[in-house]
């Protein structure tokens, strides 16, 4: 429901502004007593609406502030130059200091609030009120207060007088009184013999905070004055009126019974739907449970694989740690060797720079020179011998003569063979005779049987071959 529609509907149901102000004047005697105790003390009106109560307080010199969350109500009050704030009622009340207010008034707001917030409102009102301060809560009386007490405590709807009266008693207000307002007109006129209809009733809960001496509370005249007819204490003027009222109550009960039957049917339908939904959910749960079991098995296998991999990772980490230790050891060892090498290098440089080394180097050069001089004649002799052997090889008759002589001197033969190999001449032992046949340099390559041995080794090798040959025969 849009707010502008709600406001139009509310305006239609309410009386004229001046009539409202006249009706609200019944609360002024309470405030006038308190104003004498606390001159200039604050008054706060929660859910101030069109501002009739604020306007009446202003006219009677009270320092009043209004609070309303609706922007249109806020604008109406501001247009009348009233002290008003656009805010939430609970938040505004919680922002006030302890013992700062003379009055907390709430007109037709609690029926639009969740019951839990109404509890907070009453508790906070007790906190912000001065000693003997007053809480006024005016609201709409539900038609079946006895039946809706528990329901009202859980929802935001019209609150039974018994429940709303108990709240300030519970939270510690010293005096609490409930008065019914705007009763059906037939209850005032005993001449009426029939019931033509019943209007909605308002009721008000007046609660006074504990009075501290030497302060006095409200006088019994103001606080206990009856401003309406309490249905529980009402006496019937005529039996006919009582009968008419009971008939009206019977009609209301019949209507309520039909409503309850309709609600019961609706509950049964809703219960059937919920049963069907529950069955569907159960089936869906069974399917998901099966899938979950399958997935659990897969997860179990994967967990085993993961466990194996984790063990391998642990082993790899351990091995890596060992390798790191070995690398560290090698680094230390390398450092030691580098240190030794550097030390030796320094010592070698010291040796090279010493006078002893310079003298030794000079002596070595002189020694090498003398070795060269000693070797020169030997090299000359060998060169001449190689040239002679090369010449003999080129001459067949000389070659034959030379070989016949060498056969008689095996050691000399081996010596000449070694010289020929070093000089680039090739030799080989023939399979027929025990003589060497020389070939020209570079004309033939030595076969695998050729041996590069010393003269003694060559002699031993020849003896072995001869022994093998004799054993074969």
C-alpha positions in Angstrom: 0.0 0.0 0.0 1.5 3.3 -1.0 2.0 6.0 1.6 0.0 8.7 -0.1 -3.0 6.3 -0.2 -2.5 5.3 3.5 -2.4 9.0 4.5 -5.6 9.8 2.5 -7.3 6.8 4.2 -6.0 7.9 7.6 -7.2 11.5 7.1 -10.7 10.2 6.2 -11.0 8.1 9.3 -9.7 10.7 11.7 -11.9 13.5 13.1 -11.2 17.1 12.3 -7.9 18.5 13.6 -9.5 20.7 16.3 -11.6 17.8 17.5 -8.4 15.7 17.9 -6.7 18.5 19.8 -9.8 18.7 22.1 -9.7 15.0 22.7 -6.0 15.1 23.5 -6.5 17.8 26.1 -7.5 15.0 28.6 -3.7 14.3 29.0 -2.7 17.9 29.9 -3.5 17.6 33.7 -0.9 14.8 34.0 1.8 17.0 32.3 0.9 20.1 34.3 1.7 18.3 37.6 5.0 17.1 36.1 5.8 20.5 34.7 5.7 21.9 38.2 8.3 19.4 39.3 10.6 19.8 36.2 10.2 23.3 34.6 11.5 23.3 31.0 12.1 19.5 30.9 11.9 17.8 27.5 8.9 16.0 26.0 9.2 13.6 23.0 6.3 12.4 20.8 7.1 9.3 18.8 5.2 8.9 15.5 3.9 12.5 15.7 1.8 12.2 12.5 0.0 15.5 11.6 1.3 17.1 14.8 -2.0 17.9 16.7 -0.4 16.7 20.0 2.8 18.7 19.3 0.7 21.8 18.5 -1.3 21.4 21.8 2.0 21.0 23.8 3.5 24.1 22.2 0.4 26.1 23.0 0.8 25.1 26.7 4.4 26.1 26.9 6.0 22.6 26.8 9.4 22.0 25.2 8.3 19.2 22.8 10.0 17.4 20.0 8.3 15.2 17.4 9.7 12.2 15.5 8.2 10.6 12.4 9.9 8.5 9.7 7.3 9.5 7.0 8.5 12.4 4.9 5.0 13.7 4.2 4.1 13.8 7.9 7.5 15.6 8.5 6.7 18.2 5.9 3.2 18.8 7.4 4.7 19.4 10.9 7.4 21.6 9.5 4.9 23.7 7.6 3.3 24.4 11.0 6.7 25.4 12.5 6.8 22.5 14.9 10.0 21.0 16.3 10.1 17.7 14.4 12.7 15.2 13.2 12.5 12.7 10.4 13.9 9.5 11.9 13.1 6.1 13.3 11.3 6.1 16.7 13.6 3.5 18.4 16.8 5.2 17.1 15.7 8.6 18.3 14.7 7.3 21.7 18.0 5.4 22.1 19.9 8.6 21.3 18.5 10.5 24.3 20.3 10.8 27.6 19.3 9.0 30.8 16.6 10.8 32.9 16.3 13.7 30.3 12.5 13.6 29.5 9.4 14.6 31.2 7.1 12.6 28.9 7.3 9.9 26.2 4.1 9.8 24.1 3.2 7.2 21.5 -0.2 7.7 19.7 -1.3 4.8 17.4 2.3 3.7 16.6 2.7 0.4 18.6 0.1 -1.4 16.4 2.3 -0.8 13.4 5.5 -2.1 15.1 6.8 -5.6 15.7 6.2 -6.6 19.3 10.0 -6.9 19.9 10.4 -3.2 19.0 7.5 -2.3 21.3 9.4 -4.0 24.1 12.5 -2.0 23.3 10.4 1.2 23.2 9.0 0.6 26.7 12.4 -0.3 28.2 14.1 2.8 26.6 11.3 5.0 27.7 11.9 4.0 31.3 15.6 4.9 30.9 15.1 8.4 29.4 12.3 9.5 31.8 12.9 11.5 34.8 11.7 10.2 38.2 7.8 10.3 38.2 8.0 10.8 34.3 5.1 9.5 32.3 4.7 7.1 29.3 1.5 7.5 27.3 0.7 4.7 24.8 -2.6 5.1 22.9 -3.6 2.4 20.5 -6.4 0.5 18.8 -8.1 -2.3 20.8 -8.4 -5.6 18.9 -11.9 -7.2 18.8 -10.8 -10.5 20.4 -8.1 -9.5 22.8 -8.1 -12.8 24.7 -7.6 -14.9 21.5 -4.8 -12.8 20.0 -2.4 -12.2 22.9 0.1 -14.8 21.8 -0.2 -14.0 18.1 0.3 -10.2 18.8 3.5 -11.0 20.7 4.9 -12.5 17.5 3.6 -10.0 14.9 2.9 -6.4 14.2 -0.9 -6.0 14.8 -3.2 -4.5 17.3 -2.0 -5.4 20.8 -4.5 -6.6 23.5 -4.8 -4.3 26.4 -3.8 -7.0 28.9 -0.5 -7.5 27.0 0.4 -3.9 26.5 -0.5 -3.1 30.2 1.9 -5.9 31.3 4.9 -4.4 29.5 5.5 -1.3 31.6 4.8 -3.4 34.7 7.4 -5.9 33.6 10.1 -3.4 32.9 9.7 -1.5 36.2 7.2 1.3 36.0 5.7 2.0 39.4 2.1 2.9 38.4 0.3 1.5 35.3 -3.3 2.2 34.4 -5.4 1.3 31.3 -8.4 3.3 30.1 -10.8 2.6 27.3 -11.8 5.4 25.0 -14.4 6.1 22.3 -16.9 3.3 23.5 -20.0 2.6 21.5 -22.6 5.3 22.1 -25.3 2.7 23.0 -23.4 2.0 26.2 -24.1 5.6 27.5 -27.8 5.6 26.6 -29.9 3.1 28.7 -33.1 4.1 26.7 -31.9 2.2 23.6 -33.5 -1.2 23.4 -31.6 -2.6 20.4 -28.0 -2.8 19.2 -27.5 -0.8 16.0 -23.7 -1.3 15.7 -20.4 -1.2 17.5 -17.5 1.1 16.7 -13.8 0.4 17.2 -12.4 1.2 20.6 -9.1 3.0 21.4 -7.4 2.5 24.7 -4.5 4.1 26.5 -1.9 2.8 28.8 -0.5 5.4 31.3 2.7 4.4 33.1 4.6 6.4 35.6 8.3 5.9 36.5 9.2 5.3 40.2 8.8 8.4 42.3 11.8 9.4 44.4 11.3 11.4 47.6 10.9 14.3 48.2 9.2 14.2 44.7 5.6 13.2 44.7 3.9 11.2 42.0 0.8 12.3 40.1 -2.1 12.9 42.4 -4.7 10.2 42.7 -7.2 12.6 41.1 -5.3 12.8 37.8 -3.9 9.3 37.7 -7.0 7.3 38.8 -9.6 9.4 37.0 -11.8 7.4 34.6 -11.7 8.7 31.0 -13.7 5.9 29.5 -15.8 2.8 30.4 -13.9 -0.4 31.2 -15.9 -3.2 29.6 -14.8 -5.6 32.4 -16.3 -3.3 35.1 -19.3 -2.1 33.1 -22.8 -2.7 34.5 -25.6 -3.4 32.1 -28.4 -0.8 32.2 -31.2 -3.1 30.8 -31.4 -6.9 30.2 -32.5 -6.1 26.6 -29.3 -4.2 26.0 -27.3 -7.1 27.4 -29.1 -9.5 25.1 -28.5 -7.3 22.1 -24.8 -7.0 23.0 -24.5 -10.7 23.4 -26.2 -11.3 20.0 -23.6 -8.9 18.4 -20.9 -10.9 20.2 -22.4 -14.1 18.9 -22.4 -12.8 15.3 -18.8 -11.8 15.7 -17.9 -15.2 17.1 -19.7 -16.9 14.2 -17.8 -14.7 11.7 -14.6 -15.5 13.5 -15.4 -19.2 13.4 -15.9 -19.0 9.6 -12.6 -17.2 9.3 -10.9 -19.8 11.4 -12.4 -22.6 9.3 -11.2 -20.9 6.2 -7.8 -20.6 7.8 -7.9 -24.2 8.8 -8.7 -25.2 5.2 -5.9 -23.1 4.0 -3.5 -24.7 6.5 -4.6 -28.2 5.4 -3.9 -27.2 1.7 -0.6 -25.8 2.7 0.2 -28.9 4.7 -0.6 -31.1 1.7 1.6 -29.0 -0.5 4.4 -29.2 2.0 3.9 -33.0 2.3 4.3 -33.3 -1.5 7.3 -31.0 -1.5 8.8 -33.0 1.3 8.4 -36.3 -0.7 10.0 -34.6 -3.7 12.8 -33.3 -1.5 13.3 -36.8 0.0 13.6 -38.4 -3.5 16.0 -35.7 -4.5 18.0 -36.2 -1.3 18.2 -40.0 -2.0 19.5 -39.4 -5.5 22.0 -36.9 -4.2 23.0 -39.3 -1.4 23.8 -42.0 -3.9 25.8 -39.6 -6.0 27.6 -38.5 -2.9 28.5 -42.1 -2.0 29.9 -42.6 -5.5 31.8 -39.5 -5.3 33.0 -40.5 -1.8 34.5 -43.7 -3.3 36.2 -41.7 -6.0 37.5 -39.3 -3.5 38.8 -42.2 -1.4 40.8 -43.5 -4.4 42.0 -40.0 -5.1 43.0 -39.6 -1.5 45.1 -42.8 -1.7 46.8 -41.4 -4.9 47.3 -38.1 -3.2 48.7 -39.9 -0.1 51.2 -41.8 -2.3 52.2 -38.6 -4.1 52.6 -36.8 -0.7 54.9 -39.6 0.5 56.9 -39.3 -2.8 57.1 -35.6 -2.3 58.3 -36.1 1.3 61.0 -38.6 0.0 62.0 -36.2 -2.8 62.3 -33.4 -0.2 64.4 -35.6 2.0 66.6 -36.5 -0.9 66.8 -32.9 -2.0 67.8 -31.9 1.5 70.6 -34.6 1.5 71.8 -33.3 -1.9 71.8 -29.8 -0.6 73.9 -30.9 2.4 76.4 -32.6 0.0 76.5 -29.5 -2.2 77.2 -27.4 0.9 80.0 -29.9 1.8 81.4 -29.7 -1.7 81.2 -25.9 -1.6 83.1 -26.0 1.7 85.6 -28.5 0.2 86.0 -26.3 -3.0 86.5 -23.3 -0.8 89.3 -25.2 1.0 90.9 -26.3 -2.2 90.6 -22.8 -3.6 92.2 -21.5 -0.5 95.0 -24.0 -0.8 95.4 -23.2 -4.5 95.5 -19.5 -3.8 98.1 -20.2 -1.1 100.2 -22.3 -3.4 99.9 -19.7 -6.1 101.1 -17.1 -3.7 104.0 -19.4 -2.7 104.8 -20.1 -6.4 104.8 -16.3 -7.1 107.1 -15.9 -4.2 109.4 -18.6 -5.5 109.4 -17.1 -9.0 110.2 -13.7 -7.5 113.0 -15.1 -5.3 116.7 -14.8 -6.1 117.2 -18.5 -5.7 114.8 -19.2 -8.5 116.5 -16.7 -10.8 119.8 -18.4 -10.1 118.3 -21.9 -10.6 116.7 -20.8 -13.9 120.0 -19.5 -15.1 121.8 -22.7 -14.2 119.0 -24.8 -16.0 119.5 -22.8 -19.2 123.3 -23.5 -19.0 122.7 -27.2 -18.3 120.3 -27.5 -21.3 122.8 -25.8 -23.5 125.5 -28.3 -22.5 123.1 -31.2 -23.1 122.5 -29.8 -26.6 126.2 -29.6 -27.3 126.7 -33.3 -26.0 123.8 -34.6 -28.2 124.9 -32.9 -31.4 127.7 -35.4 -32.3 125.4 -38.4 -31.5 122.7 -37.0 -33.8 125.3 -36.5 -36.5 126.4 -40.1 -36.2 122.8 -41.4 -36.3 122.1 -39.2 -39.3 125.0 -40.7 -41.1 124.1 -44.2 -40.1 120.5 -43.8 -41.3 121.8 -42.3 -44.7 124.1 -45.3 -45.0 121.2 -47.8 -44.3 119.0 -46.0 -46.8 121.8 -46.3 -49.4 122.3 -50.0 -48.7 118.6 -50.7 -49.1 118.6 -49.1 -52.5 121.4 -51.4 -53.6 120.3 -55.1 -53.7 123.8 -56.6 -53.7 124.8 -54.4 -50.7 121.5 -55.2 -49.0 122.2 -58.9 -49.3 125.7 -58.7 -48.0 124.6 -56.5 -45.1 121.8 -59.0 -44.1 124.2 -61.9 -44.2 126.4 -60.2 -41.7 123.6 -59.1 -39.4 122.3 -62.7 -39.1 125.4 -63.5 -37.1 124.9 -60.7 -34.7 121.2 -60.8 -33.4 121.6 -57.9 -30.9 123.2 -55.7 -33.5 120.4 -56.7 -35.9 117.8 -55.6 -33.3 119.6 -52.3 -32.8 119.7 -51.5 -36.5 116.0 -52.5 -36.7 115.1 -50.0 -34.0 117.1 -47.3 -35.7 115.4 -48.1 -39.0 111.9 -47.8 -37.4 112.7 -44.4 -35.8 114.3 -43.1 -39.0 111.1 -44.0 -41.0 112.3 -47.3 -42.4 110.1 -50.4 -41.9 111.2 -53.9 -41.0 109.4 -57.2 -40.5 110.3 -60.7 -39.5 109.6 -63.1 -42.4 107.9 -66.5 -41.8 110.5 -68.4 -43.9 113.8 -67.2 -42.6 115.1 -65.6 -39.5 116.5 -62.5 -41.3 115.2 -58.9 -41.8 114.4 -57.7 -45.2 114.7 -53.9 -45.5 112.4 -52.0 -47.8 112.7 -48.4 -49.0 111.4 -45.8 -46.8 107.6 -45.3 -47.3 107.2 -48.1 -49.8 105.4 -50.6 -47.4 103.6 -50.4 -44.1 104.4 -52.6 -41.2 101.9 -55.4 -40.7 100.2 -56.3 -37.4 103.0 -58.7 -36.6 105.6 -56.0 -36.6 106.8 -55.1 -33.1 108.4 -52.0 -31.8 110.5 -53.5 -29.1 113.9 -53.1 -27.5 116.7 -55.5 -28.7 116.3 -57.8 -25.7 112.5 -57.9 -26.1 112.9 -58.6 -29.8 115.2 -61.5 -29.0 112.8 -63.0 -26.5 109.9 -62.6 -29.0 111.9 -64.5 -31.7 112.7 -67.3 -29.3 109.0 -67.7 -28.4 108.0 -67.8 -32.0 110.6 -70.5 -32.8 109.4 -72.6 -29.8 105.8 -72.4 -31.0 106.8 -73.4 -34.5 108.8 -76.4 -33.2 105.9 -77.6 -31.0 103.6 -77.5 -34.1 105.9 -79.7 -36.1 
